[in-house]
């Protein structure tokens, strides 16, 4: 089947409408958070606030993701400005991630060139494969499915995203130990070719400004208040990001392909749609229920 031509039109007004939608929702959630007392008795309520605020804020992540793909606006300055600001607010290096994410799309589910949850190989030919599968299998059997599953949840949701940014964890071995903030030695430069190296430094400027803003807010309002209003929700945003990349690219029925097996189309079709209901689709701009078509086009 062929998608209608208007499916590929980039409409700035529509994109800005989604942006203002996310801003409006987040302002409502934020204003509710301002009414919650900051004391020990309210910790359960603050946890609920983090879950809700982080879930709504994931909409900003999705919009910045669209900016990185060039799908937000034909006005490239506006698109880059919006994506850069949104990702920097979420402590994501915009251009660095734009580059690694484009590699992920180019080599989806490639066993050595992929950039998302590339699996360890149990019995392979040992060439261009992530070794250690046999050891991991032994660990999973010794712990049992439940304990091993809980361990994986904690590692992925808690440490997975920062580990990926800092070391390229879960990426293919093709790119070595990469770092989204430092594109030169001692880290691998294979992801940051030519002009991308400079773009990584530009990404760092946004992160530095965001961190300076955070430190100023901490000095003014105290660490616990910033933890409750920003850091807690940010952890939930990161969890959602890992969920989308992890569950939408891995399944017991979904293989990873070698050089001889891989094509762009095969990799794209190995992506998985996992709708999370109308509310989450609304808040996250349908990224969960349109993941396959997103990879195809």
C-alpha positions in Angstrom: 0.0 0.0 0.0 1.1 3.6 -0.6 0.6 6.3 2.0 -1.3 9.5 0.8 1.0 12.3 -0.3 -0.2 14.6 2.5 1.2 12.1 5.0 4.6 13.4 4.2 3.8 17.1 4.5 5.5 19.0 7.3 3.2 21.5 8.9 4.7 24.0 11.3 1.4 25.1 12.7 0.4 21.5 13.5 3.7 20.8 15.2 3.5 24.0 17.2 0.0 23.0 18.2 1.4 19.7 19.7 4.1 21.7 21.4 1.6 24.1 23.0 -0.6 21.1 24.0 2.3 19.6 25.9 3.2 23.0 27.5 -0.4 23.6 28.6 -0.7 20.1 30.1 2.7 20.4 31.9 1.8 23.8 33.3 -1.3 22.3 34.8 0.6 19.4 36.4 3.4 21.8 37.6 0.9 24.2 39.2 -0.6 21.2 41.1 2.9 20.2 42.2 3.4 23.7 43.7 0.5 23.1 46.1 1.9 19.9 47.6 3.7 20.4 51.0 7.3 19.4 51.0 7.4 17.1 54.0 8.0 13.5 54.9 4.3 12.7 55.1 3.8 13.8 51.5 6.4 11.5 50.1 3.8 9.0 48.6 2.1 12.0 47.0 5.4 13.3 45.6 6.1 9.8 44.1 2.7 10.0 42.4 3.5 13.5 41.2 6.8 12.3 39.7 4.9 9.5 37.8 2.4 11.9 36.4 4.7 14.8 35.7 7.3 12.6 34.1 4.7 10.9 31.9 3.3 14.2 30.7 6.8 15.7 30.1 7.7 12.7 27.9 5.6 14.6 25.3 8.4 17.2 25.1 10.9 14.3 24.5 8.9 13.0 21.6 8.6 16.5 20.0 12.4 17.0 20.3 12.8 13.6 18.7 10.7 14.8 15.7 12.9 17.9 15.5 15.9 15.7 15.3 14.3 13.8 12.4 13.5 17.0 10.5 9.8 16.3 10.9 8.8 19.4 13.0 9.0 22.3 10.5 10.4 23.3 7.2 11.9 26.3 9.0 15.1 24.6 10.1 16.2 27.3 12.5 12.9 27.0 14.4 13.0 23.2 14.3 16.6 23.1 15.6 15.9 25.8 18.2 12.8 23.9 19.6 14.6 20.5 19.6 17.7 21.9 21.2 15.8 23.7 24.0 13.5 20.8 24.8 16.3 18.2 24.9 18.6 20.4 26.8 15.9 21.0 29.4 15.7 17.2 29.7 19.5 16.9 30.0 19.8 15.3 26.5 22.6 16.4 24.2 20.6 17.3 21.2 23.0 17.0 18.2 24.8 14.0 19.8 21.6 12.1 20.2 20.4 13.2 16.7 23.5 11.5 15.2 23.4 8.3 17.2 19.6 8.0 16.7 20.0 8.4 12.9 22.5 5.5 13.0 19.9 3.5 15.0 17.4 4.1 12.2 19.8 3.3 9.4 20.8 0.0 11.1 17.7 -1.1 13.1 18.3 -4.6 14.6 21.7 -5.0 13.0 23.8 -7.3 15.2 26.9 -5.1 15.2 25.9 -1.7 13.7 22.7 -1.2 15.6 22.4 1.4 18.3 19.5 0.2 20.4 19.6 -2.8 22.7 21.9 -4.9 20.6 21.9 -8.4 22.3 24.8 -10.4 23.6 25.5 -13.4 21.4 25.4 -16.9 22.9 26.7 -19.0 20.1 28.0 -17.0 17.1 31.0 -16.9 14.9 32.7 -14.4 17.2 33.1 -11.8 14.4 31.6 -8.4 14.9 29.3 -9.7 17.7 28.8 -8.7 21.3 30.3 -11.5 23.3 29.2 -12.6 26.7 25.8 -14.2 26.0 26.8 -17.6 27.5 27.8 -15.9 30.7 24.6 -13.8 30.8 22.5 -17.0 30.2 24.3 -18.7 33.1 23.5 -15.7 35.3 19.8 -15.7 34.3 19.5 -19.4 35.1 21.1 -19.1 38.5 18.9 -16.2 39.5 15.7 -17.5 38.0 13.3 -15.7 35.7 11.7 -13.5 38.4 14.9 -12.2 40.1 16.7 -11.8 36.7 13.8 -9.9 35.3 13.7 -7.6 38.3 17.4 -7.0 38.0 17.0 -6.2 34.3 14.2 -3.8 35.0 16.3 -1.9 37.6 19.4 -1.8 35.4 17.5 -0.7 32.2 15.0 1.8 33.7 17.4 3.2 36.4 20.8 3.1 34.7 20.2 2.3 31.1 19.8 5.8 29.6 22.8 7.5 31.4 24.9 4.4 30.7 24.1 4.7 27.0 24.9 8.4 26.9 28.2 7.9 28.7 29.5 4.6 27.3 27.3 3.6 24.4 25.9 0.7 26.5 23.4 -1.5 24.5 24.8 -0.2 21.2 26.6 -2.4 18.7 30.3 -3.0 19.0 30.9 -1.3 15.6 31.3 2.0 17.4 33.3 1.1 20.4 32.9 2.9 23.7 31.2 6.1 22.7 30.3 9.1 24.8 27.6 11.6 23.8 29.4 14.5 25.6 33.0 13.8 24.7 33.6 12.9 21.0 37.3 12.4 21.2 39.8 10.1 23.0 39.7 8.2 25.3 36.3 7.5 23.8 35.6 6.2 20.4 35.2 8.7 17.5 33.4 6.3 15.2 30.0 7.8 15.8 31.2 11.4 15.7 32.7 11.8 12.2 33.8 15.1 10.7 31.3 17.9 11.6 29.5 15.8 14.2 32.4 16.2 16.6 31.8 19.9 16.8 28.1 19.4 17.1 28.7 17.3 20.2 30.4 20.3 21.8 27.5 22.5 20.8 25.2 20.0 22.5 27.2 20.3 25.7 26.6 24.0 25.8 22.9 23.4 26.2 23.5 20.8 28.9 25.9 23.2 30.8 23.3 26.0 30.7 20.6 23.6 32.0 22.9 22.4 34.8 23.8 26.0 35.8 20.1 26.8 35.9 19.5 23.7 38.1 22.3 24.7 40.5 20.9 28.2 40.8 17.4 26.8 41.5 18.9 24.4 44.1 20.7 27.3 45.9 17.4 29.3 45.9 14.8 26.7 46.7 16.8 23.8 48.2 17.8 20.4 46.8 14.7 18.5 48.0 12.3 20.9 46.2 14.2 20.5 42.9 14.3 16.7 43.5 10.5 16.7 44.0 9.6 19.1 41.1 12.2 18.2 38.5 14.6 15.3 39.2 11.9 12.8 40.1 9.8 13.5 37.0 13.0 13.4 34.9 13.7 9.9 36.1 10.2 8.9 34.9 10.9 10.6 31.5 14.0 8.5 31.2 12.1 5.4 32.1 9.6 6.1 29.3 12.4 6.6 26.8 13.9 3.2 27.8 10.5 1.6 27.5 10.0 2.9 24.0 13.4 1.9 22.8 13.6 -1.4 24.6 10.1 -2.9 24.1 9.7 -1.5 20.6 12.8 -3.1 19.3 13.1 -6.4 21.2 10.9 -9.5 21.4 11.4 -13.2 21.6 10.2 -13.4 18.0 12.3 -10.5 16.7 15.8 -11.4 15.4 18.9 -9.3 15.0 20.5 -9.5 11.6 24.1 -10.0 10.4 25.7 -8.1 7.5 24.6 -10.8 5.0 21.0 -10.8 6.3 20.5 -7.1 6.9 18.7 -4.5 4.7 17.1 -1.2 5.8 13.6 -2.5 5.0 14.0 -5.7 7.0 15.4 -3.8 10.0 12.5 -1.3 9.8 9.9 -4.1 9.7 11.5 -5.7 12.8 10.2 -2.7 14.8 7.2 -3.3 17.0 4.1 -1.2 17.7 2.9 -1.4 21.3 0.0 1.0 22.0 -0.3 2.1 25.6 -3.9 3.4 25.4 -5.5 6.6 24.2 -4.3 8.7 27.1 -0.6 7.8 26.7 -0.9 8.1 22.9 -2.4 11.5 23.4 0.3 12.7 25.8 3.2 11.1 23.8 1.9 12.1 20.4 1.3 8.5 19.2 5.0 7.4 19.2 4.1 4.0 20.7 1.4 3.1 18.2 3.2 4.3 15.1 6.7 3.0 15.6 6.8 0.7 12.6 5.7 3.3 10.1 8.0 5.8 11.7 10.9 3.5 10.9 9.7 2.8 7.4 9.3 6.4 6.6 
